[in-house]
Amino acid sequence: MAELIELQELIEKLRGKMNEVALKKTLTDPEVVRASQMLDVLLNEYQRMLNEKINK
């Protein structure tokens, strides 16, 4: 369960950073796109972990 909480905190931190950068730059800026892609990876991992916990 601790892993899920840690991942959730990381997701929120990255989401905040991405939003902050997106307000200063365009949404297609490489830095914004990279942050978005990293966020997608973390969200997918979070969903996978959640599904594993539910299906146990």
LOVEX-996320 format. One record per residue (C-alpha): residue in one letter; x, y, z. Coordinates in steps of 0.02 Angstrom, whole numbers, plus 50000, padded with zeros to 5 digits. Layout:
{'a', {X, Y, Z}}
...
//
This chain:
{'m', {50000, 50000, 50000}}
{'a', {50145, 50118, 50036}}
{'e', {50203, 50100, 49855}}
{'l', {50033, 50162, 49794}}
{'i', {50039, 50312, 49909}}
{'e', {50217, 50356, 49855}}
{'l', {50169, 50339, 49673}}
{'q', {50015, 50446, 49701}}
{'e', {50121, 50583, 49780}}
{'l', {50244, 50576, 49635}}
{'i', {50101, 50589, 49511}}
{'e', {50031, 50743, 49598}}
{'k', {50203, 50824, 49606}}
{'l', {50234, 50793, 49420}}
{'r', {50059, 50851, 49374}}
{'g', {50089, 51014, 49467}}
{'k', {50257, 51040, 49382}}
{'m', {50183, 51004, 49211}}
{'n', {50043, 51128, 49239}}
{'e', {50166, 51259, 49300}}
{'v', {50276, 51238, 49146}}
{'a', {50125, 51233, 49029}}
{'l', {50067, 51403, 49093}}
{'k', {50235, 51480, 49045}}
{'k', {50259, 51390, 48879}}
{'t', {50153, 51316, 48742}}
{'l', {50072, 51146, 48766}}
{'t', {50180, 51078, 48624}}
{'d', {50343, 51135, 48704}}
{'p', {50461, 50985, 48721}}
{'e', {50473, 51009, 48910}}
{'v', {50283, 51003, 48929}}
{'v', {50269, 50853, 48813}}
{'r', {50405, 50759, 48910}}
{'a', {50319, 50793, 49075}}
{'s', {50154, 50735, 49002}}
{'q', {50232, 50575, 48937}}
{'m', {50313, 50541, 49106}}
{'l', {50147, 50572, 49190}}
{'d', {50064, 50447, 49072}}
{'v', {50192, 50315, 49120}}
{'l', {50163, 50345, 49305}}
{'l', {49974, 50343, 49286}}
{'n', {49982, 50179, 49190}}
{'e', {50093, 50104, 49325}}
{'y', {49975, 50165, 49461}}
{'q', {49826, 50088, 49372}}
{'r', {49920, 49923, 49349}}
{'m', {49965, 49917, 49533}}
{'l', {49787, 49959, 49583}}
{'n', {49717, 49821, 49472}}
{'e', {49839, 49696, 49547}}
{'k', {49783, 49742, 49723}}
{'i', {49598, 49728, 49676}}
{'n', {49619, 49560, 49589}}
{'k', {49713, 49476, 49733}}
//
